[in-house]
Amino acid sequence: MQINKSFFIRKFFLCFVYGYRSLLKIVILSFESIKNYKTLLIFEKTYTKMRQLNTLKFLFAVVFFSQLNLYAKDTLNLPQHNFYLSISEIIYKKEIQTFEISIRFFSDDFEKTILNYNNTRIFNVDGEILKSANSSISSYLKKHFYIFDEKGKEIEYEFIGWETEKEVSWCYLEAHHRKFEYLKVKNDFMTEMFRSQKNLVYLKFDKKETSVLLDKKKTIGLLTLE
């Protein structure tokens, strides 16, 4: 196949114009098409490193390969699909016997979900967070996210707060619990809104980590540290 250089260059610059989320969705789209769980994990780890290092070289590589994917889709007239993802990270702090939990959502999906949940807006007209939405967000999280220990006892958590960073919103939770063998989680975030919603959950403790990928059909998973 011969590549039209002018087409590629236009698409390359459009990626920056349309924003960071578009870039992420394009990259994740190729992973969704092959249904590869391990590849999704690799992307998440790489994405985290990119946020930490903020290297222009890596960003260029992501744009380059994502635009090759876009070119193939436009050339072959492949169907376009939206991708919806949340990432929950559960970190156990043994010294204080506490789970520190952070949950990431794409901000626009999060806003639509809470608005649909109980008609609450979480941003004002300037895109700033509304503290009045805290109770609605806390209620939604507690309805759609559960953690159980190996004995089946629910680990109750407290909503600490939330913030937004451009295209991504972060929610913070905290739970106190003594030692555990494994966790069972139920996570059906946004599955009532988006049929293709994916919910990735990590557990990290003492330099070990594990994860499970959940969706509308599979909302419960085990997190076991070997």
Secondary structure, DSSP 4 states (H G I P E B T S, - for coil): ----HHHHHHHHHHHHHH-HHHHHHHHHHHHHHHT-HHHHHHHHHHHHHHHHH--HHHHHHHHHHHHHHHHHHHHHTPPP----EEEEEEEEEGGGTEEEEEEEEEHHHHHHHHHHHHS---B-TTS-B-GGGHHHHHHHHHHHEEEE-TTS-B---EEEEEEEETTEEEEEEEEE----SEEEEEE-TTTTT-TT-EEEEEEEETTEEEEEEEESS--EEEEE--
